[in-house]
């Protein structure tokens, strides 16, 4: 058999080995997707750009969500007070 023909013939691989190869490829893609989402979150959250560690970023995110929720509650209460005086 010549070299060019041999290079095109593949040895059969097991289903388990194929699955492991697929998982390795998808794991890299998932990591890229997660990193992209973390960078987006860093841009949205105040102080997120300075934070390198994801745990700290998630703490900042939780605190920011709480802060926004409190602002909504305050504005809702103020709107009730002022609408009753009109």
N, C-alpha and C positions, 0 to 999 in steps of 0.2 A: 504494500500500500504506500502510495507516495505521501510526502509530508503534508501537502495541501489538502488531500482527502482526509487524512487523519485528524487535522486540526478542526474539521467541521463535524466530526463525529463526537457526540457527547456521551459520557458514561451516564447510565441511569442513576438517579439519586432517589433516596427514599422520600416518602411523603413528609416524614418528620423533619428531615433536613431542609426540604423546600419551605416548610412552615417556619422554621427557625430563620432562614434567609429572609423571608417576607417580614417577619417580626423585627429583625434588625433594621431593615430598610424603613419600615413604618415608624419605628421608635425614633429614628433621627428626624423624620418629618414632624412627628408629634412634638418633639422637643423644640423644633423651630417655630411651630404654631404657638406653643406656650410662651416662648421667649418674646414673640411678636405681641402677644396679648399683654404680657407684663410691661413691655415698653409703652404700649398704648395707655395702660393704667397709670404708669409713671407720669405721663403727660397730663392726665386728667386730674389727679389728686394733688392738692397743694402740698409742696414739700416732697413729692414723689420723685422728682428728678434728682434730688440729692441722696435719695435712699438707694443703696446698692442691694441690700439683703431683702429677698422676697418676703420673709416673715415680717420685717419692719414695714414694708410696703402694705401688706395686708392689714396690719394694725392701723396704719394711717387711713387706709380705705374704710375700715369699720368705724373709726372715729369720725371720719368725714361724712359717712352715711348717717350716723347718729346726729351730727351737727345739722345736716340738711333736714332731717326729720323734725328736729326741735324747731328749726326756723319755720317749717311748714305749719307745725302746731301753733306757734306763736302768731303767725300771720292769719291763720284760720280763726283763732280766738279774737284777734283784733278786728277782723272783718265782721264777726258776730256783734261785737260791742258797737262798732260804728254804724252798722246797718240797723241796729235797734234804735239808734238815736235819730235816724232820718225820718 
